């Protein structure tokens, strides 16, 4: 298993391990606590390229909130010095807890401190617990720190499952609260039907296989990042039933106060507020009236000082 992308360099490190799907406020607190205890040591986050269910029961595997590149960027932004993405393979899944400690934490990551949540499980069939880790740490010379779950106002536990559920419901406000930032998708800007430009509201259309979990179909307020700049945006997710030539769900965003050529660029779309369901309008004029109202609502919802991803 030496081909894993672990450092194997002997540099003293503080380490945490987890799926970190979404990199929500709880995950960022883990990294913050790890950095606070680092005292000059390297901060290493070990994560995985897929959920275990992707390997064992794909039909039940949860949809990832972020792509792997998005997750790595978010963890580095949260304060990690290095992020290691391990392939979750059948071989990996059969490791015993002791093998995981020896090969991943000690030999691979040079851990002198390991920080994990109270429900942390590792090794074959999740046989290893925080007690297992603590017992080995006492003999192998690494410290184990347990971090409790992070909750938001009202005692709601921050979890990736809750964020996925909010996005499936179109409740991007709740998702933002749990993430600590607007949920984002990004992808290559491709040519659409050019209908937005004809209507006077040109849109940035993302390719079909974009990064990040797409919320339920609807109209949203949000922020569009193109060429390193953030713009107030109206966002449409889904098919436009007013027209019959849109055959797939798509993400398109209109920058309210700018017009630019973004074709071939990578754009990022952040969702801040739900506006309404996708509707079929009797005429193009009715659609334009609805867009006028949408954009007025968006301006009321997002202040200038909130215009950032």
C-alpha positions in Angstrom: 0.0 0.0 0.0 3.0 2.3 -0.3 1.6 3.9 -3.4 -0.9 5.8 -1.3 -0.3 9.6 -1.4 0.9 9.8 2.2 3.9 12.0 3.0 6.2 9.2 4.4 8.7 12.0 5.2 9.0 11.8 9.0 7.9 15.4 9.5 6.2 15.7 12.8 2.5 16.2 12.2 -0.9 16.7 13.9 -3.5 14.7 12.0 -7.2 14.3 11.6 -9.1 11.7 9.6 -12.6 11.8 8.1 -14.8 12.0 5.0 -15.2 15.8 5.4 -18.0 15.9 2.8 -19.0 19.5 2.3 -16.3 20.9 4.7 -19.0 22.4 6.9 -18.5 24.5 10.0 -18.0 21.3 12.1 -15.2 20.1 9.8 -13.6 23.6 9.8 -13.7 23.6 13.6 -11.8 20.3 13.6 -9.1 21.8 11.4 -9.1 25.0 13.5 -8.7 23.0 16.7 -5.9 20.9 15.1 -4.0 24.0 14.1 -4.4 25.5 17.6 -2.7 22.4 18.9 0.0 22.2 16.2 2.7 24.3 17.9 4.8 24.4 14.8 3.9 20.9 13.6 2.4 20.2 10.2 -1.4 20.1 10.0 -2.5 17.1 7.9 -6.0 16.1 7.0 -6.5 12.6 5.7 -9.7 12.0 3.8 -11.0 9.6 1.1 -11.9 9.7 -2.6 -15.4 8.3 -2.0 -18.0 7.3 0.6 -17.6 3.6 1.7 -21.1 2.9 0.4 -19.8 3.8 -3.1 -17.8 0.6 -2.9 -20.2 -1.7 -1.0 -23.7 -0.5 -1.9 -23.6 2.2 -4.6 -27.4 2.6 -4.8 -27.4 3.8 -1.1 -24.3 5.9 -1.4 -25.0 9.6 -0.6 -24.4 12.2 -3.3 -21.2 14.1 -2.5 -21.7 17.7 -1.6 -18.4 18.8 -3.1 -16.1 17.3 -5.7 -12.7 16.1 -4.5 -10.9 19.2 -5.8 -13.4 21.4 -4.1 -13.0 19.5 -0.9 -9.2 19.7 -0.9 -9.4 23.5 -1.6 -11.9 24.0 1.2 -9.7 22.0 3.7 -6.6 23.9 2.7 -8.6 27.2 3.1 -9.7 26.1 6.5 -6.1 25.8 7.7 -4.7 22.4 6.6 -1.1 22.4 5.5 -1.6 19.2 3.6 -4.6 17.2 2.5 -4.2 13.5 1.7 -6.9 11.8 -0.4 -6.8 8.1 0.1 -8.5 5.8 -2.4 -11.2 3.8 -0.6 -10.6 0.4 -2.1 -11.5 -3.1 -1.1 -7.9 -3.6 0.0 -8.1 -0.5 2.1 -11.4 -1.6 3.7 -9.9 -4.8 5.0 -7.1 -3.1 7.0 -7.2 -3.9 10.7 -7.3 -0.9 13.1 -3.6 -1.6 14.0 -2.6 -1.7 10.3 -4.4 1.6 9.8 -2.6 3.2 12.7 0.8 1.9 11.6 0.6 2.5 7.9 -1.6 5.6 7.7 -1.1 7.6 10.9 2.5 6.6 12.0 4.5 5.6 9.0 2.5 7.5 6.4 1.6 10.8 8.2 4.1 10.9 11.1 1.4 11.7 13.6 2.3 12.9 17.1 -1.3 14.0 17.7 -4.6 12.7 16.3 -7.8 14.7 16.6 -11.1 13.0 15.8 -14.8 13.1 16.6 -16.4 11.0 19.2 -18.0 8.7 16.6 -14.8 8.1 14.7 -14.5 4.5 13.4 -11.6 3.0 11.4 -10.3 -0.3 10.2 -12.2 -3.3 8.8 -15.9 -3.0 9.5 -15.3 0.0 11.7 -13.8 -2.1 14.4 -11.5 0.6 15.6 -12.9 3.3 18.0 -11.5 6.3 19.8 -10.7 4.0 22.7 -8.7 1.8 20.3 -6.8 4.8 19.1 -6.2 6.1 22.6 -4.9 2.7 23.8 -2.4 2.6 20.9 -1.4 6.2 21.4 -0.3 5.5 24.9 2.2 2.9 23.8 3.1 4.3 20.4 3.7 7.8 21.6 1.0 9.9 20.0 -1.7 12.0 21.7 -5.4 11.5 20.9 -7.8 14.4 21.2 -11.6 14.0 21.0 -13.8 16.8 19.6 -17.5 16.9 20.3 -20.0 17.6 17.6 -20.6 21.2 16.5 -24.2 22.5 16.8 -25.9 25.7 15.5 -28.5 27.7 17.3 -31.3 25.5 18.6 -28.9 22.6 19.2 -29.1 21.4 15.6 -26.1 19.0 14.9 -24.1 20.1 11.9 -23.8 17.1 9.5 -23.3 16.4 5.9 -26.6 14.5 5.8 -28.5 17.6 7.0 -26.8 19.7 4.3 -27.7 17.2 1.5 -31.3 17.1 2.7 -31.5 20.9 2.7 -30.1 21.1 -0.9 -32.5 18.4 -2.0 -35.3 20.6 -0.6 -33.9 23.8 -2.2 -33.3 25.2 1.3 -30.0 26.8 0.5 -30.4 29.2 3.4 -30.2 26.3 5.9 -27.4 24.7 3.8 -25.4 28.0 4.0 -25.9 28.2 7.8 -24.5 24.7 8.3 -21.7 25.2 5.7 -20.7 28.6 7.0 -20.8 29.9 3.4 -23.0 29.7 0.3 -23.1 26.2 -1.3 -21.2 26.3 -4.5 -21.1 24.4 -7.8 -18.6 25.1 -10.6 -17.9 24.0 -14.1 -16.9 25.0 -17.6 -19.1 27.7 -19.2 -20.6 26.2 -22.4 -22.9 27.6 -25.1 -26.6 27.3 -24.3 -29.6 28.2 -26.5 -28.6 31.9 -26.4 -32.2 32.6 -25.4 -31.2 34.7 -22.3 -29.3 37.1 -24.5 -32.2 37.5 -26.9 -34.5 38.2 -23.9 -32.0 40.8 -22.6 -30.7 38.7 -19.7 -27.6 36.7 -20.9 -26.7 33.8 -18.8 -23.6 31.8 -17.9 -24.4 28.1 -18.6 -22.4 25.4 -16.8 -21.5 22.1 -18.4 -23.6 19.1 -17.4 -20.9 17.4 -15.4 -20.2 20.2 -13.0 -18.6 20.0 -9.6 -20.7 20.1 -6.4 -24.2 18.9 -5.6 -26.9 20.8 -7.6 -29.9 21.9 -5.4 -33.4 21.0 -6.5 -34.8 22.7 -9.6 -35.9 26.3 -8.9 -34.9 29.9 -9.2 -32.3 31.2 -6.6 -30.5 34.3 -5.6 -26.8 34.0 -5.4 -23.3 35.0 -6.5 -21.5 34.2 -9.7 -17.7 34.1 -9.8 -16.1 34.5 -13.2 -12.6 35.7 -14.0 -11.9 36.1 -10.3 -14.7 38.6 -9.7 -18.0 38.1 -7.8 -21.3 39.3 -9.3 -24.8 39.4 -7.9 -26.8 36.8 -9.8 -30.1 35.2 -10.5 -29.7 31.4 -10.9 -32.0 28.9 -12.6 -31.7 25.2 -12.0 -33.6 22.7 -14.1 -35.4 22.7 -17.4 -37.2 25.8 -18.6 -40.7 24.4 -19.3 -41.7 27.6 -21.2 -39.5 26.3 -24.0 -39.6 22.7 -25.3 -36.0 22.4 -26.6 -34.4 22.2 -23.1 -33.9 18.5 -22.6 -31.7 18.3 -19.4 -31.5 20.0 -16.1 -29.0 22.8 -16.2 -27.4 25.5 -14.0 -27.4 28.9 -15.5 -26.8 32.3 -13.9 -27.4 35.8 -14.9 -25.1 38.5 -13.5 -27.5 41.4 -12.7 -25.0 44.2 -13.1 -22.5 43.0 -15.7 -22.2 41.5 -19.1 -19.1 39.5 -20.2 -17.9 36.7 -22.4 -17.2 33.7 -20.2 -17.3 30.9 -22.7 -14.6 28.3 -22.1 -13.9 29.7 -18.6 -14.5 28.1 -15.3 -17.4 29.7 -13.4 -18.5 29.2 -9.8 -22.1 29.7 -8.7 -23.0 30.2 -5.0 -26.6 29.7 -3.8 -27.8 32.1 -1.1 -31.6 32.2 -1.2 -34.5 30.3 -2.7 -36.8 32.5 -4.8 -39.4 30.3 -6.4 -40.2 27.1 -8.3 -39.5 26.7 -12.0 -42.7 27.7 -13.9 -44.1 27.4 -17.4 -45.2 30.8 -18.7 -47.9 31.3 -21.3 -45.8 33.8 -23.2 -42.3 35.3 -23.4 -43.6 38.6 -22.0 -45.0 36.8 -18.9 -41.5 35.2 -18.5 -39.8 38.6 -18.7 -42.2 40.1 -16.1 -41.4 37.2 -13.8 -37.6 37.8 -14.3 -38.1 41.5 -13.4 -39.7 40.5 -10.1 -37.1 37.8 -9.5 -34.2 40.3 -9.9 -35.9 42.9 -7.7 -36.3 40.3 -5.0 -32.7 39.3 -5.3 -31.5 42.8 -4.9 -33.5 43.1 -1.7 -32.1 39.8 -0.3 -28.4 40.4 -1.0 -26.7 43.5 0.3 -23.6 44.9 -1.3 -21.5 43.8 1.7 -22.6 40.2 1.2 -21.3 39.9 -2.3 -18.6 37.3 -1.9 -18.2 33.6 -2.1 
